[in-house]
Amino acid sequence: MKVKEVQKSLQLETVAGEKGLDKEVAGGYCGDLLSDVMANADHGALWFTTQAHQNIVAVAVLRELAGIVLVNGRVPDEETKAKAEEEGIPILLSPLPAYHLAGRLYELGIGRIEA
């Protein structure tokens, strides 16, 4: 499923990186500690975080993430949006917590492991 399909299904607002909305979402990752995300997020994951500063874009580029979802009503500053545009990293917004969004992503069939 592409980021733009997830964006629509989860009713997320796109504030930056629209040229990256065609990326495939391979899974999800919840985390606010940048070093943890750098060490553990899978390539193609949609990252749910409360962090809204410019360094989140660098981490998303480094890990080749599908996009970033700012949760709990967080909003990035203009510099962060500009960097996301430059790098083609979608930044999406939601008033919901990461727990709810990750569950809904899973319900869409993303990240399920077949036994």
Phi, psi and omega in degrees: 000140181275159180305317183297329177288320176295317180305314181291315182297322182266002179055052179265145177269131177268124180244351179194160173072034183301332180290349177263005183291348178269004177292147177279137177263118183263344183178194179224160176213130177251126178178147180244351178268112187303320180295326176293316179296317178299325183275333192234342181288134178281150174303139179084002180283152170265122188262122176261123185207159172267347180292135184229014183267172187300331183295339179295328179292318179298320178294318179297321178293313181303317183268002180054050180281154180288330181174177182236133174246116176274124186257173176057031177076013179291150181226133179282156175281173184296324180295321179293317178298317181297318179295320179296320177299313181300320184269351181071032179258114178295134170245122183242151184239147174211145174281349184278158175283160181303321182304312181294316182293320178296321177296319179291325176297317178298319179298333177285355180093006181269125178090003179287140177253121180277133180276000000 
